[in-house]
Amino acid sequence: MYLYRFLVKTKEKEIPVIIAAENDLKAFEQVDVELEKFYLKVLDIEDVTLYEKKKIRKSAGFVIDESDVTLCT
């Protein structure tokens, strides 16, 4: 099992998404599932970027610094 950190870019903003999945394909598919569950409307997604992938062992995590995320203008 792996822990993935994605950045989803829309016209309005960039959204960090964290996914736990068995492989890359399932992780990308789960990004769509999680976005559909979180937002009431369908997002106009421009890009989905995989930033980090870590093997889950006894512990794993990511630091998300909002100042590191460049907002779309």
PDB file of N, H, CA, C and O in Angstrom:
ATOM      1  N   MET A   1       0.851  -1.171   0.000  1.00  0.00           N
ATOM      2  CA  MET A   1       0.000   0.000   0.000  1.00  0.00           C
ATOM      3  C   MET A   1       0.897   1.235   0.000  1.00  0.00           C
ATOM      4  O   MET A   1       1.952   1.258   0.634  1.00  0.00           O
ATOM      5  N   TYR A   2       0.454   2.260  -0.725  1.00  0.00           N
ATOM      6  H   TYR A   2      -0.403   2.242  -1.240  1.00  0.00           H
ATOM      7  CA  TYR A   2       1.213   3.499  -0.851  1.00  0.00           C
ATOM      8  C   TYR A   2       0.353   4.691  -0.446  1.00  0.00           C
ATOM      9  O   TYR A   2      -0.876   4.641  -0.509  1.00  0.00           O
ATOM     10  N   LEU A   3       1.021   5.755  -0.031  1.00  0.00           N
ATOM     11  H   LEU A   3       2.019   5.795   0.021  1.00  0.00           H
ATOM     12  CA  LEU A   3       0.372   7.022   0.276  1.00  0.00           C
ATOM     13  C   LEU A   3       0.801   8.016  -0.794  1.00  0.00           C
ATOM     14  O   LEU A   3       1.994   8.214  -1.028  1.00  0.00           O
ATOM     15  N   TYR A   4      -0.182   8.641  -1.444  1.00  0.00           N
ATOM     16  H   TYR A   4      -1.151   8.480  -1.254  1.00  0.00           H
ATOM     17  CA  TYR A   4       0.071   9.551  -2.563  1.00  0.00           C
ATOM     18  C   TYR A   4      -0.344  10.968  -2.200  1.00  0.00           C
ATOM     19  O   TYR A   4      -1.337  11.175  -1.503  1.00  0.00           O
ATOM     20  N   ARG A   5       0.427  11.947  -2.681  1.00  0.00           N
ATOM     21  H   ARG A   5       1.233  11.779  -3.248  1.00  0.00           H
ATOM     22  CA  ARG A   5       0.043  13.355  -2.543  1.00  0.00           C
ATOM     23  C   ARG A   5      -0.104  13.938  -3.943  1.00  0.00           C
ATOM     24  O   ARG A   5       0.857  14.006  -4.709  1.00  0.00           O
ATOM     25  N   PHE A   6      -1.318  14.353  -4.258  1.00  0.00           N
ATOM     26  H   PHE A   6      -2.099  14.297  -3.636  1.00  0.00           H
ATOM     27  CA  PHE A   6      -1.639  14.950  -5.547  1.00  0.00           C
ATOM     28  C   PHE A   6      -1.940  16.433  -5.392  1.00  0.00           C
ATOM     29  O   PHE A   6      -2.284  16.893  -4.303  1.00  0.00           O
ATOM     30  N   LEU A   7      -1.811  17.177  -6.478  1.00  0.00           N
ATOM     31  H   LEU A   7      -1.532  16.804  -7.363  1.00  0.00           H
ATOM     32  CA  LEU A   7      -2.300  18.546  -6.550  1.00  0.00           C
ATOM     33  C   LEU A   7      -3.222  18.613  -7.758  1.00  0.00           C
ATOM     34  O   LEU A   7      -2.804  18.372  -8.891  1.00  0.00           O
ATOM     35  N   VAL A   8      -4.480  18.946  -7.499  1.00  0.00           N
ATOM     36  H   VAL A   8      -4.819  19.142  -6.578  1.00  0.00           H
ATOM     37  CA  VAL A   8      -5.499  19.029  -8.546  1.00  0.00           C
ATOM     38  C   VAL A   8      -5.690  20.500  -8.884  1.00  0.00           C
ATOM     39  O   VAL A   8      -5.986  21.312  -8.007  1.00  0.00           O
ATOM     40  N   LYS A   9      -5.519  20.841 -10.159  1.00  0.00           N
ATOM     41  H   LYS A   9      -5.279  20.181 -10.871  1.00  0.00           H
ATOM     42  CA  LYS A   9      -5.626  22.228 -10.602  1.00  0.00           C
ATOM     43  C   LYS A   9      -6.954  22.429 -11.333  1.00  0.00           C
ATOM     44  O   LYS A   9      -7.282  21.698 -12.267  1.00  0.00           O
ATOM     45  N   THR A  10      -7.714  23.440 -10.884  1.00  0.00           N
ATOM     46  H   THR A  10      -7.447  24.033 -10.124  1.00  0.00           H
ATOM     47  CA  THR A  10      -8.923  23.863 -11.583  1.00  0.00           C
ATOM     48  C   THR A  10      -8.708  25.299 -12.031  1.00  0.00           C
ATOM     49  O   THR A  10      -7.650  25.872 -11.772  1.00  0.00           O
ATOM     50  N   LYS A  11      -9.689  25.886 -12.694  1.00  0.00           N
ATOM     51  H   LYS A  11     -10.548  25.420 -12.904  1.00  0.00           H
ATOM     52  CA  LYS A  11      -9.558  27.288 -13.105  1.00  0.00           C
ATOM     53  C   LYS A  11      -9.538  28.220 -11.902  1.00  0.00           C
ATOM     54  O   LYS A  11      -8.920  29.284 -11.948  1.00  0.00           O
ATOM     55  N   GLU A  12     -10.220  27.818 -10.814  1.00  0.00           N
ATOM     56  H   GLU A  12     -10.722  26.954 -10.777  1.00  0.00           H
ATOM     57  CA  GLU A  12     -10.348  28.679  -9.645  1.00  0.00           C
ATOM     58  C   GLU A  12      -9.256  28.493  -8.601  1.00  0.00           C
ATOM     59  O   GLU A  12      -8.860  29.455  -7.942  1.00  0.00           O
ATOM     60  N   LYS A  13      -8.755  27.245  -8.441  1.00  0.00           N
ATOM     61  H   LYS A  13      -9.076  26.464  -8.976  1.00  0.00           H
ATOM     62  CA  LYS A  13      -7.824  26.992  -7.354  1.00  0.00           C
ATOM     63  C   LYS A  13      -7.056  25.694  -7.567  1.00  0.00           C
ATOM     64  O   LYS A  13      -7.293  24.950  -8.519  1.00  0.00           O
ATOM     65  N   GLU A  14      -6.122  25.448  -6.639  1.00  0.00           N
ATOM     66  H   GLU A  14      -5.929  26.053  -5.865  1.00  0.00           H
ATOM     67  CA  GLU A  14      -5.381  24.199  -6.606  1.00  0.00           C
ATOM     68  C   GLU A  14      -5.727  23.486  -5.301  1.00  0.00           C
ATOM     69  O   GLU A  14      -5.748  24.100  -4.235  1.00  0.00           O
ATOM     70  N   ILE A  15      -5.996  22.197  -5.395  1.00  0.00           N
ATOM     71  H   ILE A  15      -5.979  21.698  -6.262  1.00  0.00           H
ATOM     72  CA  ILE A  15      -6.499  21.425  -4.270  1.00  0.00           C
ATOM     73  C   ILE A  15      -5.541  20.278  -3.962  1.00  0.00           C
ATOM     74  O   ILE A  15      -5.326  19.417  -4.815  1.00  0.00           O
ATOM     75  N   PRO A  16      -4.959  20.248  -2.758  1.00  0.00           N
ATOM     76  CA  PRO A  16      -4.135  19.099  -2.389  1.00  0.00           C
ATOM     77  C   PRO A  16      -5.039  17.909  -2.050  1.00  0.00           C
ATOM     78  O   PRO A  16      -6.048  18.071  -1.363  1.00  0.00           O
ATOM     79  N   VAL A  17      -4.678  16.720  -2.530  1.00  0.00           N
ATOM     80  H   VAL A  17      -3.859  16.588  -3.087  1.00  0.00           H
ATOM     81  CA  VAL A  17      -5.459  15.505  -2.281  1.00  0.00           C
ATOM     82  C   VAL A  17      -4.486  14.408  -1.848  1.00  0.00           C
ATOM     83  O   VAL A  17      -3.476  14.163  -2.508  1.00  0.00           O
ATOM     84  N   ILE A  18      -4.808  13.749  -0.726  1.00  0.00           N
ATOM     85  H   ILE A  18      -5.628  13.948  -0.190  1.00  0.00           H
ATOM     86  CA  ILE A  18      -3.994  12.657  -0.204  1.00  0.00           C
ATOM     87  C   ILE A  18      -4.787  11.364  -0.382  1.00  0.00           C
ATOM     88  O   ILE A  18      -5.958  11.294  -0.009  1.00  0.00           O
ATOM     89  N   ILE A  19      -4.146  10.341  -0.952  1.00  0.00           N
ATOM     90  H   ILE A  19      -3.195  10.399  -1.255  1.00  0.00           H
ATOM     91  CA  ILE A  19      -4.808   9.071  -1.262  1.00  0.00           C
ATOM     92  C   ILE A  19      -3.947   7.917  -0.775  1.00  0.00           C
ATOM     93  O   ILE A  19      -2.723   7.953  -0.903  1.00  0.00           O
ATOM     94  N   ALA A  20      -4.582   6.894  -0.216  1.00  0.00           N
ATOM     95  H   ALA A  20      -5.576   6.864  -0.111  1.00  0.00           H
ATOM     96  CA  ALA A  20      -3.917   5.627   0.081  1.00  0.00           C
ATOM     97  C   ALA A  20      -4.441   4.606  -0.924  1.00  0.00           C
ATOM     98  O   ALA A  20      -5.651   4.424  -1.053  1.00  0.00           O
ATOM     99  N   ALA A  21      -3.523   3.934  -1.642  1.00  0.00           N
ATOM    100  H   ALA A  21      -2.540   4.082  -1.537  1.00  0.00           H
ATOM    101  CA  ALA A  21      -3.940   2.983  -2.680  1.00  0.00           C
ATOM    102  C   ALA A  21      -2.848   1.948  -2.902  1.00  0.00           C
ATOM    103  O   ALA A  21      -1.705   2.124  -2.480  1.00  0.00           O
ATOM    104  N   GLU A  22      -3.228   0.855  -3.581  1.00  0.00           N
ATOM    105  H   GLU A  22      -4.157   0.712  -3.924  1.00  0.00           H
ATOM    106  CA  GLU A  22      -2.302  -0.246  -3.853  1.00  0.00           C
ATOM    107  C   GLU A  22      -1.353   0.044  -5.010  1.00  0.00           C
ATOM    108  O   GLU A  22      -0.239  -0.480  -5.045  1.00  0.00           O
ATOM    109  N   ASN A  23      -1.793   0.887  -5.972  1.00  0.00           N
ATOM    110  H   ASN A  23      -2.698   1.313  -5.944  1.00  0.00           H
ATOM    111  CA  ASN A  23      -0.938   1.201  -7.121  1.00  0.00           C
ATOM    112  C   ASN A  23      -1.316   2.562  -7.701  1.00  0.00           C
ATOM    113  O   ASN A  23      -2.293   3.180  -7.278  1.00  0.00           O
ATOM    114  N   ASP A  24      -0.528   3.018  -8.676  1.00  0.00           N
ATOM    115  H   ASP A  24       0.265   2.515  -9.020  1.00  0.00           H
ATOM    116  CA  ASP A  24      -0.724   4.351  -9.246  1.00  0.00           C
ATOM    117  C   ASP A  24      -2.087   4.504  -9.919  1.00  0.00           C
ATOM    118  O   ASP A  24      -2.748   5.529  -9.746  1.00  0.00           O
ATOM    119  N   LEU A  25      -2.514   3.501 -10.682  1.00  0.00           N
ATOM    120  H   LEU A  25      -1.978   2.669 -10.823  1.00  0.00           H
ATOM    121  CA  LEU A  25      -3.794   3.583 -11.382  1.00  0.00           C
ATOM    122  C   LEU A  25      -4.949   3.745 -10.402  1.00  0.00           C
ATOM    123  O   LEU A  25      -5.820   4.592 -10.597  1.00  0.00           O
ATOM    124  N   LYS A  26      -4.955   2.938  -9.353  1.00  0.00           N
ATOM    125  H   LYS A  26      -4.247   2.250  -9.194  1.00  0.00           H
ATOM    126  CA  LYS A  26      -6.022   3.038  -8.358  1.00  0.00           C
ATOM    127  C   LYS A  26      -5.977   4.379  -7.631  1.00  0.00           C
ATOM    128  O   LYS A  26      -7.020   4.924  -7.268  1.00  0.00           O
ATOM    129  N   ALA A  27      -4.791   4.908  -7.420  1.00  0.00           N
ATOM    130  H   ALA A  27      -3.944   4.466  -7.714  1.00  0.00           H
ATOM    131  CA  ALA A  27      -4.655   6.203  -6.752  1.00  0.00           C
ATOM    132  C   ALA A  27      -5.262   7.323  -7.595  1.00  0.00           C
ATOM    133  O   ALA A  27      -6.009   8.156  -7.081  1.00  0.00           O
ATOM    134  N   PHE A  28      -4.942   7.342  -8.888  1.00  0.00           N
ATOM    135  H   PHE A  28      -4.335   6.665  -9.306  1.00  0.00           H
ATOM    136  CA  PHE A  28      -5.514   8.376  -9.765  1.00  0.00           C
ATOM    137  C   PHE A  28      -7.032   8.241  -9.851  1.00  0.00           C
ATOM    138  O   PHE A  28      -7.740   9.248  -9.859  1.00  0.00           O
ATOM    139  N   GLU A  29      -7.537   7.018  -9.914  1.00  0.00           N
ATOM    140  H   GLU A  29      -6.962   6.200  -9.908  1.00  0.00           H
ATOM    141  CA  GLU A  29      -8.988   6.804  -9.940  1.00  0.00           C
ATOM    142  C   GLU A  29      -9.632   7.294  -8.645  1.00  0.00           C
ATOM    143  O   GLU A  29     -10.724   7.861  -8.669  1.00  0.00           O
ATOM    144  N   GLN A  30      -8.966   7.078  -7.529  1.00  0.00           N
ATOM    145  H   GLN A  30      -8.078   6.617  -7.509  1.00  0.00           H
ATOM    146  CA  GLN A  30      -9.517   7.478  -6.235  1.00  0.00           C
ATOM    147  C   GLN A  30      -9.542   8.990  -6.071  1.00  0.00           C
ATOM    148  O   GLN A  30     -10.382   9.507  -5.334  1.00  0.00           O
ATOM    149  N   VAL A  31      -8.649   9.712  -6.733  1.00  0.00           N
ATOM    150  H   VAL A  31      -7.967   9.292  -7.332  1.00  0.00           H
ATOM    151  CA  VAL A  31      -8.686  11.176  -6.704  1.00  0.00           C
ATOM    152  C   VAL A  31     -10.056  11.649  -7.203  1.00  0.00           C
ATOM    153  O   VAL A  31     -10.687  12.495  -6.568  1.00  0.00           O
ATOM    154  N   ASP A  32     -10.512  11.115  -8.320  1.00  0.00           N
ATOM    155  H   ASP A  32      -9.999  10.428  -8.836  1.00  0.00           H
ATOM    156  CA  ASP A  32     -11.823  11.492  -8.856  1.00  0.00           C
ATOM    157  C   ASP A  32     -12.940  11.163  -7.877  1.00  0.00           C
ATOM    158  O   ASP A  32     -13.851  11.968  -7.679  1.00  0.00           O
ATOM    159  N   VAL A  33     -12.876   9.994  -7.267  1.00  0.00           N
ATOM    160  H   VAL A  33     -12.136   9.341  -7.427  1.00  0.00           H
ATOM    161  CA  VAL A  33     -13.904   9.573  -6.311  1.00  0.00           C
ATOM    162  C   VAL A  33     -13.967  10.537  -5.129  1.00  0.00           C
ATOM    163  O   VAL A  33     -15.051  10.966  -4.731  1.00  0.00           O
ATOM    164  N   GLU A  34     -12.817  10.874  -4.573  1.00  0.00           N
ATOM    165  H   GLU A  34     -11.937  10.526  -4.897  1.00  0.00           H
ATOM    166  CA  GLU A  34     -12.783  11.760  -3.407  1.00  0.00           C
ATOM    167  C   GLU A  34     -13.259  13.168  -3.742  1.00  0.00           C
ATOM    168  O   GLU A  34     -13.945  13.794  -2.934  1.00  0.00           O
ATOM    169  N   LEU A  35     -12.907  13.674  -4.916  1.00  0.00           N
ATOM    170  H   LEU A  35     -12.349  13.166  -5.572  1.00  0.00           H
ATOM    171  CA  LEU A  35     -13.373  15.006  -5.321  1.00  0.00           C
ATOM    172  C   LEU A  35     -14.891  15.012  -5.492  1.00  0.00           C
ATOM    173  O   LEU A  35     -15.553  15.968  -5.088  1.00  0.00           O
ATOM    174  N   GLU A  36     -15.449  13.957  -6.085  1.00  0.00           N
ATOM    175  H   GLU A  36     -14.911  13.181  -6.414  1.00  0.00           H
ATOM    176  CA  GLU A  36     -16.903  13.867  -6.261  1.00  0.00           C
ATOM    177  C   GLU A  36     -17.616  13.809  -4.912  1.00  0.00           C
ATOM    178  O   GLU A  36     -18.698  14.378  -4.764  1.00  0.00           O
ATOM    179  N   LYS A  37     -17.032  13.133  -3.931  1.00  0.00           N
ATOM    180  H   LYS A  37     -16.154  12.670  -4.051  1.00  0.00           H
ATOM    181  CA  LYS A  37     -17.649  13.044  -2.608  1.00  0.00           C
ATOM    182  C   LYS A  37     -17.559  14.372  -1.852  1.00  0.00           C
ATOM    183  O   LYS A  37     -18.467  14.711  -1.093  1.00  0.00           O
ATOM    184  N   PHE A  38     -16.482  15.119  -2.051  1.00  0.00           N
ATOM    185  H   PHE A  38     -15.745  14.844  -2.667  1.00  0.00           H
ATOM    186  CA  PHE A  38     -16.244  16.342  -1.287  1.00  0.00           C
ATOM    187  C   PHE A  38     -17.015  17.542  -1.826  1.00  0.00           C
ATOM    188  O   PHE A  38     -17.557  18.328  -1.049  1.00  0.00           O
ATOM    189  N   TYR A  39     -17.070  17.692  -3.150  1.00  0.00           N
ATOM    190  H   TYR A  39     -16.630  17.053  -3.781  1.00  0.00           H
ATOM    191  CA  TYR A  39     -17.700  18.854  -3.779  1.00  0.00           C
ATOM    192  C   TYR A  39     -19.083  18.487  -4.304  1.00  0.00           C
ATOM    193  O   TYR A  39     -19.283  17.394  -4.835  1.00  0.00           O
ATOM    194  N   LEU A  40     -20.021  19.393  -4.154  1.00  0.00           N
ATOM    195  H   LEU A  40     -19.858  20.281  -3.723  1.00  0.00           H
ATOM    196  CA  LEU A  40     -21.391  19.154  -4.609  1.00  0.00           C
ATOM    197  C   LEU A  40     -21.526  19.276  -6.121  1.00  0.00           C
ATOM    198  O   LEU A  40     -22.400  18.650  -6.721  1.00  0.00           O
ATOM    199  N   LYS A  41     -20.669  20.077  -6.737  1.00  0.00           N
ATOM    200  H   LYS A  41     -19.960  20.586  -6.250  1.00  0.00           H
ATOM    201  CA  LYS A  41     -20.716  20.239  -8.193  1.00  0.00           C
ATOM    202  C   LYS A  41     -19.506  19.559  -8.837  1.00  0.00           C
ATOM    203  O   LYS A  41     -18.492  19.325  -8.180  1.00  0.00           O
ATOM    204  N   VAL A  42     -19.622  19.256 -10.096  1.00  0.00           N
ATOM    205  H   VAL A  42     -20.446  19.447 -10.630  1.00  0.00           H
ATOM    206  CA  VAL A  42     -18.514  18.652 -10.838  1.00  0.00           C
ATOM    207  C   VAL A  42     -17.488  19.747 -11.121  1.00  0.00           C
ATOM    208  O   VAL A  42     -17.827  20.809 -11.642  1.00  0.00           O
ATOM    209  N   LEU A  43     -16.250  19.479 -10.776  1.00  0.00           N
ATOM    210  H   LEU A  43     -15.974  18.616 -10.352  1.00  0.00           H
ATOM    211  CA  LEU A  43     -15.176  20.454 -10.997  1.00  0.00           C
ATOM    212  C   LEU A  43     -14.652  20.370 -12.422  1.00  0.00           C
ATOM    213  O   LEU A  43     -14.611  19.297 -13.024  1.00  0.00           O
ATOM    214  N   ASP A  44     -14.255  21.508 -12.943  1.00  0.00           N
ATOM    215  H   ASP A  44     -14.288  22.379 -12.454  1.00  0.00           H
ATOM    216  CA  ASP A  44     -13.602  21.560 -14.249  1.00  0.00           C
ATOM    217  C   ASP A  44     -12.099  21.414 -14.005  1.00  0.00           C
ATOM    218  O   ASP A  44     -11.385  22.404 -13.849  1.00  0.00           O
ATOM    219  N   ILE A  45     -11.635  20.173 -13.975  1.00  0.00           N
ATOM    220  H   ILE A  45     -12.215  19.368 -14.102  1.00  0.00           H
ATOM    221  CA  ILE A  45     -10.240  19.876 -13.646  1.00  0.00           C
ATOM    222  C   ILE A  45      -9.356  20.096 -14.862  1.00  0.00           C
ATOM    223  O   ILE A  45      -9.605  19.549 -15.937  1.00  0.00           O
ATOM    224  N   GLU A  46      -8.322  20.902 -14.678  1.00  0.00           N
ATOM    225  H   GLU A  46      -8.120  21.346 -13.805  1.00  0.00           H
ATOM    226  CA  GLU A  46      -7.363  21.163 -15.751  1.00  0.00           C
ATOM    227  C   GLU A  46      -6.191  20.189 -15.709  1.00  0.00           C
ATOM    228  O   GLU A  46      -5.671  19.790 -16.751  1.00  0.00           O
ATOM    229  N   ASP A  47      -5.774  19.803 -14.485  1.00  0.00           N
ATOM    230  H   ASP A  47      -6.197  20.127 -13.639  1.00  0.00           H
ATOM    231  CA  ASP A  47      -4.583  18.973 -14.366  1.00  0.00           C
ATOM    232  C   ASP A  47      -4.570  18.272 -13.010  1.00  0.00           C
ATOM    233  O   ASP A  47      -5.009  18.833 -12.006  1.00  0.00           O
ATOM    234  N   VAL A  48      -4.062  17.042 -12.991  1.00  0.00           N
ATOM    235  H   VAL A  48      -3.706  16.586 -13.807  1.00  0.00           H
ATOM    236  CA  VAL A  48      -3.831  16.303 -11.750  1.00  0.00           C
ATOM    237  C   VAL A  48      -2.360  15.899 -11.755  1.00  0.00           C
ATOM    238  O   VAL A  48      -1.907  15.173 -12.640  1.00  0.00           O
ATOM    239  N   THR A  49      -1.620  16.379 -10.751  1.00  0.00           N
ATOM    240  H   THR A  49      -1.988  16.968 -10.032  1.00  0.00           H
ATOM    241  CA  THR A  49      -0.186  16.120 -10.681  1.00  0.00           C
ATOM    242  C   THR A  49       0.125  15.285  -9.446  1.00  0.00           C
ATOM    243  O   THR A  49      -0.311  15.610  -8.342  1.00  0.00           O
ATOM    244  N   LEU A  50       0.872  14.220  -9.636  1.00  0.00           N
ATOM    245  H   LEU A  50       1.226  13.955 -10.533  1.00  0.00           H
ATOM    246  CA  LEU A  50       1.359  13.411  -8.524  1.00  0.00           C
ATOM    247  C   LEU A  50       2.664  14.038  -8.037  1.00  0.00           C
ATOM    248  O   LEU A  50       3.634  14.126  -8.790  1.00  0.00           O
ATOM    249  N   TYR A  51       2.683  14.478  -6.766  1.00  0.00           N
ATOM    250  H   TYR A  51       1.894  14.407  -6.155  1.00  0.00           H
ATOM    251  CA  TYR A  51       3.870  15.124  -6.217  1.00  0.00           C
ATOM    252  C   TYR A  51       4.736  14.172  -5.404  1.00  0.00           C
ATOM    253  O   TYR A  51       5.964  14.248  -5.466  1.00  0.00           O
ATOM    254  N   GLU A  52       4.113  13.276  -4.643  1.00  0.00           N
ATOM    255  H   GLU A  52       3.116  13.214  -4.592  1.00  0.00           H
ATOM    256  CA  GLU A  52       4.888  12.361  -3.812  1.00  0.00           C
ATOM    257  C   GLU A  52       4.192  11.017  -3.714  1.00  0.00           C
ATOM    258  O   GLU A  52       2.968  10.925  -3.802  1.00  0.00           O
ATOM    259  N   LYS A  53       4.988   9.981  -3.531  1.00  0.00           N
ATOM    260  H   LYS A  53       5.982  10.055  -3.460  1.00  0.00           H
ATOM    261  CA  LYS A  53       4.489   8.629  -3.330  1.00  0.00           C
ATOM    262  C   LYS A  53       5.389   7.979  -2.286  1.00  0.00           C
ATOM    263  O   LYS A  53       6.610   7.944  -2.434  1.00  0.00           O
ATOM    264  N   LYS A  54       4.755   7.456  -1.213  1.00  0.00           N
ATOM    265  H   LYS A  54       3.762   7.484  -1.094  1.00  0.00           H
ATOM    266  CA  LYS A  54       5.519   6.826  -0.136  1.00  0.00           C
ATOM    267  C   LYS A  54       4.927   5.466   0.195  1.00  0.00           C
ATOM    268  O   LYS A  54       3.707   5.301   0.223  1.00  0.00           O
ATOM    269  N   LYS A  55       5.777   4.515   0.439  1.00  0.00           N
ATOM    270  H   LYS A  55       6.767   4.650   0.417  1.00  0.00           H
ATOM    271  CA  LYS A  55       5.347   3.202   0.904  1.00  0.00           C
ATOM    272  C   LYS A  55       4.844   3.352   2.332  1.00  0.00           C
ATOM    273  O   LYS A  55       5.515   3.953   3.171  1.00  0.00           O
ATOM    274  N   ILE A  56       3.655   2.801   2.611  1.00  0.00           N
ATOM    275  H   ILE A  56       3.111   2.312   1.929  1.00  0.00           H
ATOM    276  CA  ILE A  56       3.116   2.857   3.964  1.00  0.00           C
ATOM    277  C   ILE A  56       3.709   1.691   4.756  1.00  0.00           C
ATOM    278  O   ILE A  56       3.547   0.527   4.392  1.00  0.00           O
ATOM    279  N   ARG A  57       4.377   2.019   5.812  1.00  0.00           N
ATOM    280  H   ARG A  57       4.508   2.965   6.108  1.00  0.00           H
ATOM    281  CA  ARG A  57       4.942   1.020   6.715  1.00  0.00           C
ATOM    282  C   ARG A  57       4.282   1.229   8.078  1.00  0.00           C
ATOM    283  O   ARG A  57       3.055   1.297   8.150  1.00  0.00           O
ATOM    284  N   LYS A  58       5.036   1.329   9.130  1.00  0.00           N
ATOM    285  H   LYS A  58       6.033   1.273   9.071  1.00  0.00           H
ATOM    286  CA  LYS A  58       4.436   1.588  10.443  1.00  0.00           C
ATOM    287  C   LYS A  58       3.837   2.981  10.518  1.00  0.00           C
ATOM    288  O   LYS A  58       2.856   3.204  11.228  1.00  0.00           O
ATOM    289  N   SER A  59       4.428   3.917   9.787  1.00  0.00           N
ATOM    290  H   SER A  59       5.224   3.736   9.210  1.00  0.00           H
ATOM    291  CA  SER A  59       3.896   5.277   9.761  1.00  0.00           C
ATOM    292  C   SER A  59       4.362   5.970   8.487  1.00  0.00           C
ATOM    293  O   SER A  59       5.440   5.687   7.964  1.00  0.00           O
ATOM    294  N   ALA A  60       3.530   6.881   8.003  1.00  0.00           N
ATOM    295  H   ALA A  60       2.655   7.112   8.428  1.00  0.00           H
ATOM    296  CA  ALA A  60       3.865   7.669   6.825  1.00  0.00           C
ATOM    297  C   ALA A  60       3.003   8.925   6.857  1.00  0.00           C
ATOM    298  O   ALA A  60       1.921   8.921   7.444  1.00  0.00           O
ATOM    299  N   GLY A  61       3.468   9.982   6.240  1.00  0.00           N
ATOM    300  H   GLY A  61       4.347   9.985   5.763  1.00  0.00           H
ATOM    301  CA  GLY A  61       2.683  11.213   6.219  1.00  0.00           C
ATOM    302  C   GLY A  61       3.274  12.232   5.281  1.00  0.00           C
ATOM    303  O   GLY A  61       4.363  12.054   4.736  1.00  0.00           O
ATOM    304  N   PHE A  62       2.530  13.306   5.103  1.00  0.00           N
ATOM    305  H   PHE A  62       1.645  13.451   5.546  1.00  0.00           H
ATOM    306  CA  PHE A  62       2.951  14.426   4.272  1.00  0.00           C
ATOM    307  C   PHE A  62       2.729  15.714   5.038  1.00  0.00           C
ATOM    308  O   PHE A  62       1.803  15.810   5.843  1.00  0.00           O
ATOM    309  N   VAL A  63       3.569  16.699   4.793  1.00  0.00           N
ATOM    310  H   VAL A  63       4.321  16.620   4.139  1.00  0.00           H
ATOM    311  CA  VAL A  63       3.353  18.045   5.295  1.00  0.00           C
ATOM    312  C   VAL A  63       2.797  18.856   4.139  1.00  0.00           C
ATOM    313  O   VAL A  63       3.379  18.887   3.054  1.00  0.00           O
ATOM    314  N   ILE A  64       1.662  19.516   4.374  1.00  0.00           N
ATOM    315  H   ILE A  64       1.189  19.491   5.255  1.00  0.00           H
ATOM    316  CA  ILE A  64       1.071  20.375   3.352  1.00  0.00           C
ATOM    317  C   ILE A  64       1.162  21.801   3.852  1.00  0.00           C
ATOM    318  O   ILE A  64       0.469  22.182   4.796  1.00  0.00           O
ATOM    319  N   ASP A  65       2.015  22.589   3.220  1.00  0.00           N
ATOM    320  H   ASP A  65       2.578  22.279   2.454  1.00  0.00           H
ATOM    321  CA  ASP A  65       2.208  23.992   3.569  1.00  0.00           C
ATOM    322  C   ASP A  65       1.459  24.813   2.542  1.00  0.00           C
ATOM    323  O   ASP A  65       1.853  24.861   1.377  1.00  0.00           O
ATOM    324  N   GLU A  66       0.376  25.464   2.965  1.00  0.00           N
ATOM    325  H   GLU A  66       0.056  25.425   3.912  1.00  0.00           H
ATOM    326  CA  GLU A  66      -0.475  26.210   2.026  1.00  0.00           C
ATOM    327  C   GLU A  66       0.292  27.331   1.327  1.00  0.00           C
ATOM    328  O   GLU A  66      -0.083  27.733   0.225  1.00  0.00           O
ATOM    329  N   SER A  67       1.359  27.845   1.947  1.00  0.00           N
ATOM    330  H   SER A  67       1.663  27.519   2.842  1.00  0.00           H
ATOM    331  CA  SER A  67       2.138  28.885   1.270  1.00  0.00           C
ATOM    332  C   SER A  67       2.931  28.304   0.106  1.00  0.00           C
ATOM    333  O   SER A  67       3.401  29.045  -0.758  1.00  0.00           O
ATOM    334  N   ASP A  68       3.086  26.961   0.079  1.00  0.00           N
ATOM    335  H   ASP A  68       2.704  26.359   0.781  1.00  0.00           H
ATOM    336  CA  ASP A  68       3.806  26.276  -0.996  1.00  0.00           C
ATOM    337  C   ASP A  68       2.905  26.068  -2.210  1.00  0.00           C
ATOM    338  O   ASP A  68       3.404  25.841  -3.312  1.00  0.00           O
ATOM    339  N   VAL A  69       1.589  26.141  -2.027  1.00  0.00           N
ATOM    340  H   VAL A  69       1.184  26.325  -1.131  1.00  0.00           H
ATOM    341  CA  VAL A  69       0.635  25.910  -3.109  1.00  0.00           C
ATOM    342  C   VAL A  69       0.390  27.237  -3.825  1.00  0.00           C
ATOM    343  O   VAL A  69      -0.091  28.194  -3.218  1.00  0.00           O
ATOM    344  N   THR A  70       0.717  27.292  -5.105  1.00  0.00           N
ATOM    345  H   THR A  70       1.107  26.515  -5.599  1.00  0.00           H
ATOM    346  CA  THR A  70       0.511  28.498  -5.897  1.00  0.00           C
ATOM    347  C   THR A  70      -0.934  28.522  -6.383  1.00  0.00           C
ATOM    348  O   THR A  70      -1.384  27.600  -7.062  1.00  0.00           O
ATOM    349  N   LEU A  71      -1.656  29.584  -6.029  1.00  0.00           N
ATOM    350  H   LEU A  71      -1.291  30.333  -5.477  1.00  0.00           H
ATOM    351  CA  LEU A  71      -3.042  29.700  -6.459  1.00  0.00           C
ATOM    352  C   LEU A  71      -3.122  30.164  -7.908  1.00  0.00           C
ATOM    353  O   LEU A  71      -2.283  30.934  -8.377  1.00  0.00           O
ATOM    354  N   CYS A  72      -4.140  29.686  -8.604  1.00  0.00           N
ATOM    355  H   CYS A  72      -4.822  29.061  -8.223  1.00  0.00           H
ATOM    356  CA  CYS A  72      -4.354  30.090  -9.994  1.00  0.00           C
ATOM    357  C   CYS A  72      -4.869  31.524 -10.025  1.00  0.00           C
ATOM    358  O   CYS A  72      -5.687  31.914  -9.192  1.00  0.00           O
ATOM    359  N   THR A  73      -4.393  32.298 -10.975  1.00  0.00           N
ATOM    360  H   THR A  73      -3.728  31.982 -11.651  1.00  0.00           H
ATOM    361  CA  THR A  73      -4.901  33.669 -11.123  1.00  0.00           C
ATOM    362  C   THR A  73      -5.405  33.889 -12.510  1.00  0.00           C
ATOM    363  O   THR A  73      -5.873  34.981 -12.831  1.00  0.00           O
TER     364      THR A  73
END
